[in-house]
């Protein structure tokens, strides 16, 4: 799997999972992100995650549709 790093600003401590997927460009809308997350299609740090508001911190990884997105 390919890893794409998603940078957050230093003053931000985290990014929500649904916002991460949107920022990465793998979903077009927040509604689409909600659906794929609630359907169990997204893994966070190796485990299926169904919480769209999951706080993603630096070093956390989300996997979706054959890609891994790492917060940096």
PQR file with spaces between the fields and no chain letter, atoms N, CA, C, O and H, PARSE charges and radii, in Angstrom:
ATOM       1  N    UNK     1       0.837   -1.196    0.000 -0.4000 1.5000
ATOM       2  CA   UNK     1       0.000    0.000    0.000 -0.0000 2.0000
ATOM       3  C    UNK     1       0.871    1.245    0.000  0.5500 1.7000
ATOM       4  O    UNK     1       1.938    1.277    0.614 -0.5500 1.4000
ATOM       5  N    UNK     2       0.407    2.249   -0.687 -0.4000 1.5000
ATOM       6  CA   UNK     2       1.094    3.529   -0.701 -0.0000 2.0000
ATOM       7  C    UNK     2       0.711    4.353    0.511  0.5500 1.7000
ATOM       8  O    UNK     2      -0.426    4.278    0.978 -0.5500 1.4000
ATOM       9  H    UNK     2      -0.459    2.222   -1.186  0.4000 1.0000
ATOM      10  N    UNK     3       1.641    5.135    1.023 -0.4000 1.5000
ATOM      11  CA   UNK     3       1.367    6.002    2.164 -0.0000 2.0000
ATOM      12  C    UNK     3       1.416    7.454    1.707  0.5500 1.7000
ATOM      13  O    UNK     3       2.394    7.901    1.109 -0.5500 1.4000
ATOM      14  H    UNK     3       2.564    5.196    0.643  0.4000 1.0000
ATOM      15  N    UNK     4       0.346    8.178    2.000 -0.4000 1.5000
ATOM      16  CA   UNK     4       0.284    9.612    1.701 -0.0000 2.0000
ATOM      17  C    UNK     4       0.270   10.351    3.024  0.5500 1.7000
ATOM      18  O    UNK     4      -0.582   10.092    3.874 -0.5500 1.4000
ATOM      19  H    UNK     4      -0.449    7.815    2.486  0.4000 1.0000
ATOM      20  N    UNK     5       1.209   11.272    3.205 -0.4000 1.5000
ATOM      21  CA   UNK     5       1.269   12.048    4.447 -0.0000 2.0000
ATOM      22  C    UNK     5       0.347   13.253    4.340  0.5500 1.7000
ATOM      23  O    UNK     5       0.337   13.954    3.327 -0.5500 1.4000
ATOM      24  H    UNK     5       1.901   11.482    2.515  0.4000 1.0000
ATOM      25  N    UNK     6      -0.427   13.487    5.396 -0.4000 1.5000
ATOM      26  CA   UNK     6      -1.331   14.622    5.482 -0.0000 2.0000
ATOM      27  C    UNK     6      -0.829   15.508    6.613  0.5500 1.7000
ATOM      28  O    UNK     6      -0.864   15.115    7.779 -0.5500 1.4000
ATOM      29  H    UNK     6      -0.419   12.918    6.218  0.4000 1.0000
ATOM      30  N    UNK     7      -0.364   16.700    6.268 -0.4000 1.5000
ATOM      31  CA   UNK     7       0.205   17.608    7.264 -0.0000 2.0000
ATOM      32  C    UNK     7      -0.879   18.452    7.918  0.5500 1.7000
ATOM      33  O    UNK     7      -1.783   18.956    7.251 -0.5500 1.4000
ATOM      34  H    UNK     7      -0.336   17.020    5.321  0.4000 1.0000
ATOM      35  N    UNK     8      -0.773   18.598    9.238 -0.4000 1.5000
ATOM      36  CA   UNK     8      -1.646   19.525    9.956 -0.0000 2.0000
ATOM      37  C    UNK     8      -0.751   20.606   10.546  0.5500 1.7000
ATOM      38  O    UNK     8       0.428   20.375   10.814 -0.5500 1.4000
ATOM      39  H    UNK     8      -0.039   18.188    9.780  0.4000 1.0000
ATOM      40  N    UNK     9      -1.320   21.778   10.741 -0.4000 1.5000
ATOM      41  CA   UNK     9      -0.546   22.901   11.280 -0.0000 2.0000
ATOM      42  C    UNK     9      -0.124   22.611   12.705  0.5500 1.7000
ATOM      43  O    UNK     9      -0.795   21.872   13.426 -0.5500 1.4000
ATOM      44  H    UNK     9      -2.277   21.966   10.523  0.4000 1.0000
ATOM      45  N    UNK    10       0.989   23.195   13.104 -0.4000 1.5000
ATOM      46  CA   UNK    10       1.537   22.929   14.436 -0.0000 2.0000
ATOM      47  C    UNK    10       0.582   23.308   15.556  0.5500 1.7000
ATOM      48  O    UNK    10       0.578   22.661   16.604 -0.5500 1.4000
ATOM      49  H    UNK    10       1.534   23.795   12.519  0.4000 1.0000
ATOM      50  N    UNK    11      -0.236   24.351   15.358 -0.4000 1.5000
ATOM      51  CA   UNK    11      -1.150   24.752   16.422 -0.0000 2.0000
ATOM      52  C    UNK    11      -2.343   23.801   16.543  0.5500 1.7000
ATOM      53  O    UNK    11      -3.056   23.821   17.546 -0.5500 1.4000
ATOM      54  H    UNK    11      -0.233   24.877   14.507  0.4000 1.0000
ATOM      55  N    UNK    12      -2.559   22.972   15.525 -0.4000 1.5000
ATOM      56  CA   UNK    12      -3.651   22.001   15.581 -0.0000 2.0000
ATOM      57  C    UNK    12      -3.134   20.714   16.211  0.5500 1.7000
ATOM      58  O    UNK    12      -2.113   20.173   15.788 -0.5500 1.4000
ATOM      59  H    UNK    12      -1.980   22.956   14.709  0.4000 1.0000
ATOM      60  N    UNK    13      -3.838   20.235   17.212 -0.4000 1.5000
ATOM      61  CA   UNK    13      -3.408   19.019   17.892 -0.0000 2.0000
ATOM      62  C    UNK    13      -3.924   17.768   17.187  0.5500 1.7000
ATOM      63  O    UNK    13      -3.348   16.692   17.344 -0.5500 1.4000
ATOM      64  H    UNK    13      -4.668   20.675   17.555  0.4000 1.0000
ATOM      65  N    UNK    14      -5.006   17.896   16.407 -0.4000 1.5000
ATOM      66  CA   UNK    14      -5.600   16.729   15.757 -0.0000 2.0000
ATOM      67  C    UNK    14      -6.444   17.164   14.562  0.5500 1.7000
ATOM      68  O    UNK    14      -6.700   18.350   14.357 -0.5500 1.4000
ATOM      69  H    UNK    14      -5.474   18.770   16.279  0.4000 1.0000
ATOM      70  N    UNK    15      -6.870   16.170   13.780 -0.4000 1.5000
ATOM      71  CA   UNK    15      -7.824   16.374   12.698 -0.0000 2.0000
ATOM      72  C    UNK    15      -8.838   15.242   12.798  0.5500 1.7000
ATOM      73  O    UNK    15      -8.476   14.107   13.109 -0.5500 1.4000
ATOM      74  H    UNK    15      -6.663   15.206   13.947  0.4000 1.0000
ATOM      75  N    UNK    16     -10.093   15.542   12.540 -0.4000 1.5000
ATOM      76  CA   UNK    16     -11.122   14.502   12.591 -0.0000 2.0000
ATOM      77  C    UNK    16     -10.955   13.560   11.401  0.5500 1.7000
ATOM      78  O    UNK    16     -10.498   13.969   10.333 -0.5500 1.4000
ATOM      79  H    UNK    16     -10.387   16.464   12.287  0.4000 1.0000
ATOM      80  N    UNK    17     -11.325   12.310   11.593 -0.4000 1.5000
ATOM      81  CA   UNK    17     -11.177   11.303   10.552 -0.0000 2.0000
ATOM      82  C    UNK    17     -11.917   11.698    9.279  0.5500 1.7000
ATOM      83  O    UNK    17     -11.369   11.557    8.186 -0.5500 1.4000
ATOM      84  H    UNK    17     -11.695   11.977   12.461  0.4000 1.0000
ATOM      85  N    UNK    18     -13.147   12.186    9.393 -0.4000 1.5000
ATOM      86  CA   UNK    18     -13.894   12.554    8.189 -0.0000 2.0000
ATOM      87  C    UNK    18     -13.216   13.705    7.447  0.5500 1.7000
ATOM      88  O    UNK    18     -13.204   13.723    6.216 -0.5500 1.4000
ATOM      89  H    UNK    18     -13.592   12.301   10.281  0.4000 1.0000
ATOM      90  N    UNK    19     -12.654   14.661    8.179 -0.4000 1.5000
ATOM      91  CA   UNK    19     -11.946   15.779    7.567 -0.0000 2.0000
ATOM      92  C    UNK    19     -10.644   15.306    6.918  0.5500 1.7000
ATOM      93  O    UNK    19     -10.250   15.825    5.874 -0.5500 1.4000
ATOM      94  H    UNK    19     -12.663   14.647    9.179  0.4000 1.0000
ATOM      95  N    UNK    20      -9.981   14.334    7.524 -0.4000 1.5000
ATOM      96  CA   UNK    20      -8.755   13.777    6.963 -0.0000 2.0000
ATOM      97  C    UNK    20      -9.027   13.146    5.602  0.5500 1.7000
ATOM      98  O    UNK    20      -8.276   13.366    4.651 -0.5500 1.4000
ATOM      99  H    UNK    20     -10.301   13.913    8.372  0.4000 1.0000
ATOM     100  N    UNK    21     -10.093   12.368    5.508 -0.4000 1.5000
ATOM     101  CA   UNK    21     -10.430   11.725    4.241 -0.0000 2.0000
ATOM     102  C    UNK    21     -10.774   12.749    3.168  0.5500 1.7000
ATOM     103  O    UNK    21     -10.433   12.578    1.997 -0.5500 1.4000
ATOM     104  H    UNK    21     -10.703   12.190    6.281  0.4000 1.0000
ATOM     105  N    UNK    22     -11.454   13.815    3.581 -0.4000 1.5000
ATOM     106  CA   UNK    22     -11.790   14.886    2.642 -0.0000 2.0000
ATOM     107  C    UNK    22     -10.534   15.624    2.190  0.5500 1.7000
ATOM     108  O    UNK    22     -10.361   15.886    1.000 -0.5500 1.4000
ATOM     109  H    UNK    22     -11.732   13.954    4.532  0.4000 1.0000
ATOM     110  N    UNK    23      -9.668   15.955    3.123 -0.4000 1.5000
ATOM     111  CA   UNK    23      -8.434   16.667    2.820 -0.0000 2.0000
ATOM     112  C    UNK    23      -7.530   15.838    1.903  0.5500 1.7000
ATOM     113  O    UNK    23      -6.852   16.381    1.032 -0.5500 1.4000
ATOM     114  H    UNK    23      -9.808   15.743    4.090  0.4000 1.0000
ATOM     115  N    UNK    24      -7.528   14.539    2.107 -0.4000 1.5000
ATOM     116  CA   UNK    24      -6.715   13.643    1.286 -0.0000 2.0000
ATOM     117  C    UNK    24      -7.271   13.502   -0.128  0.5500 1.7000
ATOM     118  O    UNK    24      -6.567   13.054   -1.034 -0.5500 1.4000
ATOM     119  H    UNK    24      -8.079   14.097    2.815  0.4000 1.0000
ATOM     120  N    UNK    25      -8.536   13.884   -0.316 -0.4000 1.5000
ATOM     121  CA   UNK    25      -9.145   13.813   -1.634 -0.0000 2.0000
ATOM     122  C    UNK    25      -9.699   12.450   -1.994  0.5500 1.7000
ATOM     123  O    UNK    25     -10.021   12.203   -3.156 -0.5500 1.4000
ATOM     124  H    UNK    25      -9.107   14.247    0.419  0.4000 1.0000
ATOM     125  N    UNK    26      -9.817   11.560   -1.019 -0.4000 1.5000
ATOM     126  CA   UNK    26     -10.342   10.230   -1.333 -0.0000 2.0000
ATOM     127  C    UNK    26     -11.861   10.166   -1.230  0.5500 1.7000
ATOM     128  O    UNK    26     -12.466    9.184   -1.662 -0.5500 1.4000
ATOM     129  H    UNK    26      -9.555   11.761   -0.075  0.4000 1.0000
ATOM     130  N    UNK    27     -12.482   11.191   -0.669 -0.4000 1.5000
ATOM     131  CA   UNK    27     -13.940   11.351   -0.704 -0.0000 2.0000
ATOM     132  C    UNK    27     -14.219   12.785   -1.119  0.5500 1.7000
ATOM     133  O    UNK    27     -13.407   13.680   -0.884 -0.5500 1.4000
ATOM     134  H    UNK    27     -11.991   11.988   -0.318  0.4000 1.0000
ATOM     135  N    UNK    28     -15.375   12.997   -1.739 -0.4000 1.5000
ATOM     136  CA   UNK    28     -15.687   14.336   -2.236 -0.0000 2.0000
ATOM     137  C    UNK    28     -16.380   15.219   -1.209  0.5500 1.7000
ATOM     138  O    UNK    28     -16.186   16.435   -1.197 -0.5500 1.4000
ATOM     139  H    UNK    28     -16.034   12.271   -1.930  0.4000 1.0000
ATOM     140  N    UNK    29     -17.183   14.612   -0.350 -0.4000 1.5000
ATOM     141  CA   UNK    29     -17.951   15.395    0.617 -0.0000 2.0000
ATOM     142  C    UNK    29     -17.870   14.773    2.005  0.5500 1.7000
ATOM     143  O    UNK    29     -17.449   13.629    2.173 -0.5500 1.4000
ATOM     144  H    UNK    29     -17.340   13.625   -0.359  0.4000 1.0000
ATOM     145  N    UNK    30     -18.281   15.554    2.987 -0.4000 1.5000
ATOM     146  CA   UNK    30     -18.354   15.028    4.345 -0.0000 2.0000
ATOM     147  C    UNK    30     -19.385   13.916    4.460  0.5500 1.7000
ATOM     148  O    UNK    30     -19.212   12.974    5.234 -0.5500 1.4000
ATOM     149  H    UNK    30     -18.623   16.484    2.851  0.4000 1.0000
ATOM     150  N    UNK    31     -20.460   14.032    3.684 -0.4000 1.5000
ATOM     151  CA   UNK    31     -21.491   12.988    3.683 -0.0000 2.0000
ATOM     152  C    UNK    31     -20.957   11.667    3.158  0.5500 1.7000
ATOM     153  O    UNK    31     -21.283   10.603    3.685 -0.5500 1.4000
ATOM     154  H    UNK    31     -20.600   14.797    3.056  0.4000 1.0000
ATOM     155  N    UNK    32     -20.133   11.738    2.113 -0.4000 1.5000
ATOM     156  CA   UNK    32     -19.514   10.530    1.568 -0.0000 2.0000
ATOM     157  C    UNK    32     -18.561    9.924    2.597  0.5500 1.7000
ATOM     158  O    UNK    32     -18.518    8.705    2.764 -0.5500 1.4000
ATOM     159  H    UNK    32     -19.869   12.603    1.685  0.4000 1.0000
ATOM     160  N    UNK    33     -17.801   10.774    3.283 -0.4000 1.5000
ATOM     161  CA   UNK    33     -16.894   10.299    4.336 -0.0000 2.0000
ATOM     162  C    UNK    33     -17.681    9.585    5.436  0.5500 1.7000
ATOM     163  O    UNK    33     -17.277    8.525    5.914 -0.5500 1.4000
ATOM     164  H    UNK    33     -17.836   11.764    3.147  0.4000 1.0000
ATOM     165  N    UNK    34     -18.798   10.175    5.828 -0.4000 1.5000
ATOM     166  CA   UNK    34     -19.648    9.581    6.871 -0.0000 2.0000
ATOM     167  C    UNK    34     -20.089    8.177    6.477  0.5500 1.7000
ATOM     168  O    UNK    34     -20.053    7.255    7.292 -0.5500 1.4000
ATOM     169  H    UNK    34     -19.126   11.037    5.440  0.4000 1.0000
ATOM     170  N    UNK    35     -20.503    8.022    5.233 -0.4000 1.5000
ATOM     171  CA   UNK    35     -21.000    6.725    4.765 -0.0000 2.0000
ATOM     172  C    UNK    35     -19.898    5.665    4.774  0.5500 1.7000
ATOM     173  O    UNK    35     -20.103    4.564    5.285 -0.5500 1.4000
ATOM     174  H    UNK    35     -20.533    8.771    4.571  0.4000 1.0000
ATOM     175  N    UNK    36     -18.723    5.992    4.208 -0.4000 1.5000
ATOM     176  CA   UNK    36     -17.667    4.977    4.146 -0.0000 2.0000
ATOM     177  C    UNK    36     -17.144    4.621    5.536  0.5500 1.7000
ATOM     178  O    UNK    36     -16.772    3.475    5.789 -0.5500 1.4000
ATOM     179  H    UNK    36     -18.556    6.886    3.793  0.4000 1.0000
ATOM     180  N    UNK    37     -17.115    5.602    6.430 -0.4000 1.5000
ATOM     181  CA   UNK    37     -16.663    5.326    7.798 -0.0000 2.0000
ATOM     182  C    UNK    37     -17.684    4.460    8.526  0.5500 1.7000
ATOM     183  O    UNK    37     -17.317    3.463    9.147 -0.5500 1.4000
ATOM     184  H    UNK    37     -17.417    6.533    6.225  0.4000 1.0000
ATOM     185  N    UNK    38     -18.959    4.830    8.456 -0.4000 1.5000
ATOM     186  CA   UNK    38     -19.990    4.067    9.160 -0.0000 2.0000
ATOM     187  C    UNK    38     -20.193    2.671    8.570  0.5500 1.7000
ATOM     188  O    UNK    38     -20.673    1.772    9.261 -0.5500 1.4000
ATOM     189  H    UNK    38     -19.256    5.640    7.951  0.4000 1.0000
ATOM     190  N    UNK    39     -19.832    2.482    7.302 -0.4000 1.5000
ATOM     191  CA   UNK    39     -19.922    1.156    6.679 -0.0000 2.0000
ATOM     192  C    UNK    39     -18.733    0.267    7.044  0.5500 1.7000
ATOM     193  O    UNK    39     -18.671   -0.885    6.614 -0.5500 1.4000
ATOM     194  H    UNK    39     -19.442    3.212    6.741  0.4000 1.0000
ATOM     195  N    UNK    40     -17.789    0.788    7.833 -0.4000 1.5000
ATOM     196  CA   UNK    40     -16.642    0.001    8.265 -0.0000 2.0000
ATOM     197  C    UNK    40     -15.580   -0.169    7.195  0.5500 1.7000
ATOM     198  O    UNK    40     -14.807   -1.126    7.238 -0.5500 1.4000
ATOM     199  H    UNK    40     -17.839    1.724    8.182  0.4000 1.0000
ATOM     200  N    UNK    41     -15.530    0.756    6.222 -0.4000 1.5000
ATOM     201  CA   UNK    41     -14.573    0.668    5.128 -0.0000 2.0000
ATOM     202  C    UNK    41     -13.227    1.315    5.457  0.5500 1.7000
ATOM     203  O    UNK    41     -12.289    1.224    4.664 -0.5500 1.4000
ATOM     204  H    UNK    41     -16.159    1.534    6.187  0.4000 1.0000
ATOM     205  N    UNK    42     -13.122    1.966    6.615 -0.4000 1.5000
ATOM     206  CA   UNK    42     -11.902    2.691    6.988 -0.0000 2.0000
ATOM     207  C    UNK    42     -11.270    2.031    8.213  0.5500 1.7000
ATOM     208  O    UNK    42     -11.949    1.689    9.180 -0.5500 1.4000
ATOM     209  H    UNK    42     -13.884    2.040    7.259  0.4000 1.0000
ATOM     210  N    UNK    43      -9.951    1.865    8.139 -0.4000 1.5000
ATOM     211  CA   UNK    43      -9.221    1.335    9.289 -0.0000 2.0000
ATOM     212  C    UNK    43      -8.329    2.440    9.841  0.5500 1.7000
ATOM     213  O    UNK    43      -7.705    3.185    9.086 -0.5500 1.4000
ATOM     214  H    UNK    43      -9.399    2.143    7.353  0.4000 1.0000
ATOM     215  N    UNK    44      -8.277    2.535   11.171 -0.4000 1.5000
ATOM     216  CA   UNK    44      -7.414    3.503   11.841 -0.0000 2.0000
ATOM     217  C    UNK    44      -6.425    2.717   12.691  0.5500 1.7000
ATOM     218  O    UNK    44      -6.804    1.946   13.573 -0.5500 1.4000
ATOM     219  H    UNK    44      -8.784    1.929   11.784  0.4000 1.0000
ATOM     220  N    UNK    45      -5.151    2.935   12.401 -0.4000 1.5000
ATOM     221  CA   UNK    45      -4.082    2.243   13.130 -0.0000 2.0000
ATOM     222  C    UNK    45      -4.305    0.733   13.178  0.5500 1.7000
ATOM     223  O    UNK    45      -4.076    0.090   14.202 -0.5500 1.4000
ATOM     224  H    UNK    45      -4.843    3.561   11.685  0.4000 1.0000
ATOM     225  N    UNK    46      -4.763    0.173   12.038 -0.4000 1.5000
ATOM     226  CA   UNK    46      -4.916   -1.274   11.913 -0.0000 2.0000
ATOM     227  C    UNK    46      -6.230   -1.854   12.378  0.5500 1.7000
ATOM     228  O    UNK    46      -6.429   -3.066   12.297 -0.5500 1.4000
ATOM     229  H    UNK    46      -4.950    0.696   11.206  0.4000 1.0000
ATOM     230  N    UNK    47      -7.144   -1.012   12.870 -0.4000 1.5000
ATOM     231  CA   UNK    47      -8.439   -1.503   13.351 -0.0000 2.0000
ATOM     232  C    UNK    47      -9.567   -0.766   12.649  0.5500 1.7000
ATOM     233  O    UNK    47      -9.466    0.432   12.383 -0.5500 1.4000
ATOM     234  H    UNK    47      -6.983   -0.027   12.935  0.4000 1.0000
ATOM     235  N    UNK    48     -10.653   -1.492   12.346 -0.4000 1.5000
ATOM     236  CA   UNK    48     -11.810   -0.868   11.723 -0.0000 2.0000
ATOM     237  C    UNK    48     -12.358    0.209   12.644  0.5500 1.7000
ATOM     238  O    UNK    48     -12.503   -0.008   13.847 -0.5500 1.4000
ATOM     239  H    UNK    48     -10.736   -2.465   12.562  0.4000 1.0000
ATOM     240  N    UNK    49     -12.662    1.367   12.078 -0.4000 1.5000
ATOM     241  CA   UNK    49     -13.177    2.489   12.863 -0.0000 2.0000
ATOM     242  C    UNK    49     -14.477    2.975   12.235  0.5500 1.7000
ATOM     243  O    UNK    49     -14.532    3.232   11.033 -0.5500 1.4000
ATOM     244  H    UNK    49     -12.544    1.543   11.101  0.4000 1.0000
ATOM     245  N    UNK    50     -15.519    3.100   13.044 -0.4000 1.5000
ATOM     246  CA   UNK    50     -16.813    3.581   12.557 -0.0000 2.0000
ATOM     247  C    UNK    50     -17.174    4.938   13.160  0.5500 1.7000
ATOM     248  O    UNK    50     -18.320    5.374   13.056 -0.5500 1.4000
ATOM     249  H    UNK    50     -15.475    2.891   14.021  0.4000 1.0000
ATOM     250  N    UNK    51     -16.209    5.608   13.790 -0.4000 1.5000
ATOM     251  CA   UNK    51     -16.449    6.922   14.399 -0.0000 2.0000
ATOM     252  C    UNK    51     -15.919    8.007   13.481  0.5500 1.7000
ATOM     253  O    UNK    51     -14.706    8.183   13.368 -0.5500 1.4000
ATOM     254  H    UNK    51     -15.277    5.253   13.874  0.4000 1.0000
ATOM     255  N    UNK    52     -16.814    8.740   12.819 -0.4000 1.5000
ATOM     256  CA   UNK    52     -16.347    9.758   11.877 -0.0000 2.0000
ATOM     257  C    UNK    52     -15.655   10.917   12.579  0.5500 1.7000
ATOM     258  O    UNK    52     -14.848   11.608   11.957 -0.5500 1.4000
ATOM     259  H    UNK    52     -17.799    8.597   12.911  0.4000 1.0000
ATOM     260  N    UNK    53     -15.944   11.148   13.850 -0.4000 1.5000
ATOM     261  CA   UNK    53     -15.322   12.221   14.606 -0.0000 2.0000
ATOM     262  C    UNK    53     -14.051   11.797   15.313  0.5500 1.7000
ATOM     263  O    UNK    53     -13.525   12.540   16.141 -0.5500 1.4000
ATOM     264  H    UNK    53     -16.600   10.587   14.355  0.4000 1.0000
ATOM     265  N    UNK    54     -13.548   10.605   14.996 -0.4000 1.5000
ATOM     266  CA   UNK    54     -12.321   10.089   15.634 -0.0000 2.0000
ATOM     267  C    UNK    54     -11.201   11.114   15.482  0.5500 1.7000
ATOM     268  O    UNK    54     -10.933   11.585   14.377 -0.5500 1.4000
ATOM     269  H    UNK    54     -13.976   10.002   14.323  0.4000 1.0000
ATOM     270  N    UNK    55     -10.557   11.454   16.575 -0.4000 1.5000
ATOM     271  CA   UNK    55      -9.456   12.420   16.547 -0.0000 2.0000
ATOM     272  C    UNK    55      -8.186   11.720   16.077  0.5500 1.7000
ATOM     273  O    UNK    55      -7.737   10.741   16.672 -0.5500 1.4000
ATOM     274  H    UNK    55     -10.775   11.071   17.473  0.4000 1.0000
ATOM     275  N    UNK    56      -7.624   12.243   15.002 -0.4000 1.5000
ATOM     276  CA   UNK    56      -6.405   11.686   14.422 -0.0000 2.0000
ATOM     277  C    UNK    56      -5.246   12.609   14.794  0.5500 1.7000
ATOM     278  O    UNK    56      -5.253   13.792   14.454 -0.5500 1.4000
ATOM     279  H    UNK    56      -7.989   13.039   14.519  0.4000 1.0000
ATOM     280  N    UNK    57      -4.258   12.065   15.488 -0.4000 1.5000
ATOM     281  CA   UNK    57      -3.097   12.830   15.927 -0.0000 2.0000
ATOM     282  C    UNK    57      -1.889   12.483   15.052  0.5500 1.7000
ATOM     283  O    UNK    57      -1.927   11.516   14.292 -0.5500 1.4000
ATOM     284  H    UNK    57      -4.252   11.104   15.765  0.4000 1.0000
ATOM     285  N    UNK    58      -0.833   13.265   15.161 -0.4000 1.5000
ATOM     286  CA   UNK    58       0.380   12.996   14.384 -0.0000 2.0000
ATOM     287  C    UNK    58       0.835   11.549   14.609  0.5500 1.7000
ATOM     288  O    UNK    58       0.890   11.065   15.740 -0.5500 1.4000
ATOM     289  H    UNK    58      -0.802   14.051   15.779  0.4000 1.0000
ATOM     290  N    UNK    59       1.158   10.879   13.504 -0.4000 1.5000
ATOM     291  CA   UNK    59       1.594    9.484   13.567 -0.0000 2.0000
ATOM     292  C    UNK    59       0.473    8.487   13.358  0.5500 1.7000
ATOM     293  O    UNK    59       0.737    7.326   13.043 -0.5500 1.4000
ATOM     294  H    UNK    59       1.113   11.272   12.586  0.4000 1.0000
ATOM     295  N    UNK    60      -0.792    8.914   13.527 -0.4000 1.5000
ATOM     296  CA   UNK    60      -1.923    8.018   13.289 -0.0000 2.0000
ATOM     297  C    UNK    60      -2.070    7.770   11.793  0.5500 1.7000
ATOM     298  O    UNK    60      -1.738    8.624   10.970 -0.5500 1.4000
ATOM     299  H    UNK    60      -1.007    9.856   13.782  0.4000 1.0000
ATOM     300  N    UNK    61      -2.578    6.575   11.455 -0.4000 1.5000
ATOM     301  CA   UNK    61      -2.780    6.216   10.060 -0.0000 2.0000
ATOM     302  C    UNK    61      -4.213    5.773    9.831  0.5500 1.7000
ATOM     303  O    UNK    61      -4.799    5.071   10.656 -0.5500 1.4000
ATOM     304  H    UNK    61      -2.847    5.882   12.123  0.4000 1.0000
ATOM     305  N    UNK    62      -4.771    6.192    8.701 -0.4000 1.5000
ATOM     306  CA   UNK    62      -6.090    5.748    8.266 -0.0000 2.0000
ATOM     307  C    UNK    62      -5.915    5.066    6.924  0.5500 1.7000
ATOM     308  O    UNK    62      -5.251    5.601    6.036 -0.5500 1.4000
ATOM     309  H    UNK    62      -4.295    6.762    8.031  0.4000 1.0000
ATOM     310  N    UNK    63      -6.505    3.887    6.767 -0.4000 1.5000
ATOM     311  CA   UNK    63      -6.424    3.150    5.503 -0.0000 2.0000
ATOM     312  C    UNK    63      -7.812    3.095    4.880  0.5500 1.7000
ATOM     313  O    UNK    63      -8.799    2.758    5.533 -0.5500 1.4000
ATOM     314  H    UNK    63      -7.044    3.452    7.488  0.4000 1.0000
ATOM     315  N    UNK    64      -7.854    3.442    3.583 -0.4000 1.5000
ATOM     316  CA   UNK    64      -9.122    3.406    2.848 -0.0000 2.0000
ATOM     317  C    UNK    64      -8.828    3.214    1.366  0.5500 1.7000
ATOM     318  O    UNK    64      -7.965    3.887    0.801 -0.5500 1.4000
ATOM     319  H    UNK    64      -7.051    3.715    3.052  0.4000 1.0000
ATOM     320  N    UNK    65      -9.543    2.302    0.752 -0.4000 1.5000
ATOM     321  CA   UNK    65      -9.500    2.114   -0.696 -0.0000 2.0000
ATOM     322  C    UNK    65      -8.080    1.878   -1.215  0.5500 1.7000
ATOM     323  O    UNK    65      -7.693    2.422   -2.249 -0.5500 1.4000
ATOM     324  H    UNK    65     -10.244    1.756    1.211  0.4000 1.0000
ATOM     325  N    UNK    66      -7.309    1.065   -0.494 -0.4000 1.5000
ATOM     326  CA   UNK    66      -5.969    0.699   -0.932 -0.0000 2.0000
ATOM     327  C    UNK    66      -4.875    1.712   -0.625  0.5500 1.7000
ATOM     328  O    UNK    66      -3.726    1.521   -1.024 -0.5500 1.4000
ATOM     329  H    UNK    66      -7.623    0.623    0.346  0.4000 1.0000
ATOM     330  N    UNK    67      -5.212    2.768    0.067 -0.4000 1.5000
ATOM     331  CA   UNK    67      -4.215    3.804    0.411 -0.0000 2.0000
ATOM     332  C    UNK    67      -4.134    3.940    1.933  0.5500 1.7000
ATOM     333  O    UNK    67      -5.084    3.637    2.655 -0.5500 1.4000
ATOM     334  H    UNK    67      -6.145    2.924    0.391  0.4000 1.0000
ATOM     335  N    UNK    68      -2.975    4.403    2.393 -0.4000 1.5000
ATOM     336  CA   UNK    68      -2.791    4.709    3.812 -0.0000 2.0000
ATOM     337  C    UNK    68      -2.508    6.206    3.901  0.5500 1.7000
ATOM     338  O    UNK    68      -1.662    6.737    3.180 -0.5500 1.4000
ATOM     339  H    UNK    68      -2.204    4.649    1.806  0.4000 1.0000
ATOM     340  N    UNK    69      -3.223    6.870    4.790 -0.4000 1.5000
ATOM     341  CA   UNK    69      -3.059    8.318    5.004 -0.0000 2.0000
ATOM     342  C    UNK    69      -2.522    8.510    6.405  0.5500 1.7000
ATOM     343  O    UNK    69      -3.169    8.124    7.379 -0.5500 1.4000
ATOM     344  H    UNK    69      -3.910    6.440    5.375  0.4000 1.0000
ATOM     345  N    UNK    70      -1.338    9.108    6.517 -0.4000 1.5000
ATOM     346  CA   UNK    70      -0.682    9.312    7.818 -0.0000 2.0000
ATOM     347  C    UNK    70      -0.671   10.777    8.173  0.5500 1.7000
ATOM     348  O    UNK    70      -0.287   11.621    7.363 -0.5500 1.4000
ATOM     349  H    UNK    70      -0.813    9.421    5.726  0.4000 1.0000
ATOM     350  N    UNK    71      -1.097   11.081    9.396 -0.4000 1.5000
ATOM     351  CA   UNK    71      -1.099   12.452    9.885 -0.0000 2.0000
ATOM     352  C    UNK    71       0.325   12.825   10.264  0.5500 1.7000
ATOM     353  O    UNK    71       0.993   12.102   11.003 -0.5500 1.4000
ATOM     354  H    UNK    71      -1.409   10.396   10.053  0.4000 1.0000
ATOM     355  N    UNK    72       0.783   13.963    9.750 -0.4000 1.5000
ATOM     356  CA   UNK    72       2.147   14.407   10.081 -0.0000 2.0000
ATOM     357  C    UNK    72       2.140   15.876   10.463  0.5500 1.7000
ATOM     358  O    UNK    72       3.190   16.438   10.775 -0.5500 1.4000
ATOM     359  H    UNK    72       0.240   14.551    9.149  0.4000 1.0000
